[in-house]
Amino acid sequence: MKLLQEAIEQRGTIINDDILKVDSFLNHQIDCRLMKAIGQEFAAHFQDQNVTKIVTIESSGIAPAVFAGDCMDVPVIFMKKSEPSTMLDPVYTEAFSFTKNRKYTLCMERQFLSKNDRVLFIDDFLANGQAFLSAEDLIQQCGAHVVGVGIVIEKSFQKGRALIEEKGYDVYSLARIQAMKDNKILWK
């Protein structure tokens, strides 16, 4: 997606060969015009999947998921990284954060997904695929089915895509980074 690649090149910051900072338009401050285009792109790609719910993980996946949900006219659920005291029937799993280099508990209310739901999972980054595996676990605990995976930025030099494709899922990434070297991005 050309608009997204331009935003990454102009407003992103390469921290090192593995970490890209995009907080000026995605992870901290949100560029609504860009998120609308991202939502439209995901909606167009997954239009034939009969998606009934979109699921993401707080917090950076929320903006692209909400804009996609608006385009697809389906609810959006975000999995929480800590359990609020108001949860009545939560499901849990353990997740690992690549950027924070730590494990955390991921949870959501069981009532928001059922065996009839066809879920599109959307996230901001795909690196090693561990966030998706944790989300998939919660989705399956609720009896729902993943029908696709939408990724805003994929680090193609890591194993996440292969891990997800081995499970038979359609992975659609809007910006695929082949490498980050010498403060430059090589696109795939």
C-alpha positions in Angstrom: 0.0 0.0 0.0 1.8 3.1 -1.3 0.2 5.6 1.1 1.3 3.5 4.1 4.9 2.9 2.7 5.2 6.7 2.2 4.1 7.3 5.8 6.6 4.8 7.1 9.4 6.3 5.0 8.6 9.9 5.9 7.4 9.6 9.5 8.8 6.3 10.8 12.0 6.0 12.7 14.3 3.0 12.4 15.6 2.2 15.9 17.8 -0.7 14.8 17.7 -3.5 12.2 14.7 -5.1 14.0 12.6 -2.2 15.4 10.7 0.4 13.5 9.0 3.2 15.4 5.7 4.4 13.9 4.2 6.3 16.8 3.6 9.5 14.8 0.8 7.9 12.8 -0.1 4.4 14.3 1.0 3.5 17.8 0.7 6.7 19.7 -0.7 9.5 17.5 -3.2 8.2 14.9 -3.5 9.5 11.3 -7.2 9.0 10.7 -7.0 9.6 7.0 -4.4 6.8 6.7 -6.3 4.5 9.1 -9.4 5.0 6.9 -7.5 3.9 3.8 -6.1 1.0 5.7 -9.6 0.0 6.9 -10.9 0.2 3.3 -8.0 -1.9 2.0 -8.6 -4.7 4.6 -12.4 -4.6 3.9 -11.8 -5.0 0.2 -9.3 -7.9 0.5 -11.5 -9.9 3.0 -14.9 -9.0 1.5 -15.6 -12.6 0.5 -14.8 -14.2 3.8 -18.2 -13.4 5.5 -16.4 -11.8 8.5 -18.7 -11.4 11.5 -16.2 -10.0 14.0 -12.8 -8.3 13.9 -10.4 -9.1 16.7 -7.2 -7.3 17.7 -4.9 -6.8 20.7 -4.8 -3.6 22.6 -3.6 -1.0 21.9 -1.9 -0.5 18.6 -4.2 -2.7 16.6 -7.3 -0.9 17.7 -7.2 2.0 15.2 -6.8 -0.1 12.0 -9.3 -2.7 13.3 -11.9 -0.1 14.1 -11.6 1.5 10.7 -11.9 -1.9 9.0 -14.8 -2.8 11.2 -16.6 0.4 10.2 -16.0 -0.4 6.5 -17.2 -4.0 6.9 -20.0 -3.1 9.3 -19.0 -5.6 11.9 -18.1 -5.3 15.7 -14.5 -5.0 16.8 -13.2 -6.8 19.9 -9.8 -6.0 21.4 -8.1 -8.4 23.7 -6.8 -6.9 26.9 -3.3 -7.1 28.3 -4.5 -7.1 31.8 -7.8 -8.3 33.4 -10.1 -5.6 34.6 -12.2 -6.4 37.7 -15.4 -6.1 35.7 -14.8 -9.2 33.5 -17.4 -11.9 34.3 -16.4 -14.9 32.1 -12.9 -14.3 30.8 -10.7 -16.5 28.7 -6.9 -16.3 29.1 -3.7 -17.1 27.4 -0.1 -16.1 27.7 1.5 -13.8 25.1 5.0 -12.5 24.4 5.7 -8.9 23.4 8.6 -8.6 20.9 9.0 -4.9 21.5 8.8 -5.1 25.3 10.6 -8.4 25.5 8.3 -9.8 28.2 5.4 -12.2 28.7 1.9 -11.0 29.7 -1.5 -12.4 30.1 -4.0 -11.7 27.3 -7.7 -11.9 28.1 -11.2 -11.2 26.8 -14.8 -11.8 27.7 -16.0 -15.2 26.3 -19.4 -13.8 25.5 -18.2 -11.7 22.6 -17.3 -14.6 20.3 -19.2 -17.8 19.6 -19.0 -20.8 17.3 -20.9 -18.9 14.7 -18.3 -16.2 14.4 -15.9 -15.8 11.5 -13.1 -13.7 12.8 -10.7 -11.4 11.0 -7.6 -10.8 13.1 -5.9 -7.4 12.6 -2.7 -6.2 14.1 -0.2 -3.4 13.7 2.9 -5.5 13.2 3.8 -9.0 12.3 7.3 -10.1 13.4 7.6 -13.6 14.9 3.9 -14.4 15.0 3.6 -15.0 18.7 0.9 -12.3 19.2 -1.2 -14.0 16.6 -0.8 -17.5 18.2 -2.0 -16.1 21.5 -5.0 -14.4 19.9 -5.8 -17.5 17.9 -5.8 -19.5 21.2 -8.4 -17.1 22.7 -10.5 -17.1 19.6 -10.6 -20.9 19.5 -11.3 -21.1 23.3 -14.5 -19.2 22.4 -15.3 -21.7 19.6 -14.9 -19.1 16.8 -13.0 -19.5 13.6 -10.2 -17.3 12.2 -10.9 -16.6 8.5 -8.0 -14.2 7.8 -5.1 -12.2 9.2 -4.7 -8.5 8.3 -1.3 -6.9 9.2 -0.5 -3.3 8.8 3.3 -3.7 8.8 5.1 -7.0 8.3 8.7 -7.6 9.0 9.2 -10.2 6.3 12.7 -11.0 7.5 11.2 -12.7 10.6 9.2 -16.0 10.7 5.7 -14.7 11.5 4.2 -15.1 8.0 5.4 -18.6 7.5 4.1 -19.6 10.9 0.6 -18.3 10.2 0.5 -19.6 6.6 1.5 -23.1 7.8 -1.8 -23.0 9.7 -3.7 -22.3 6.4 -4.7 -18.7 7.0 -4.8 -15.9 4.4 -2.3 -13.3 5.6 -2.6 -9.9 4.0 0.0 -7.4 4.9 -0.2 -3.8 3.7 3.5 -3.0 3.9 6.1 -5.8 3.8 9.6 -4.9 5.0 12.3 -7.1 3.6 15.1 -5.5 5.7 16.0 -2.4 7.6 19.7 -1.6 7.1 21.8 1.6 7.4 18.6 3.5 8.4 16.8 2.5 5.2 13.9 0.2 4.5 14.0 -2.4 1.8 10.5 -3.3 0.7 9.4 -6.8 -0.3 
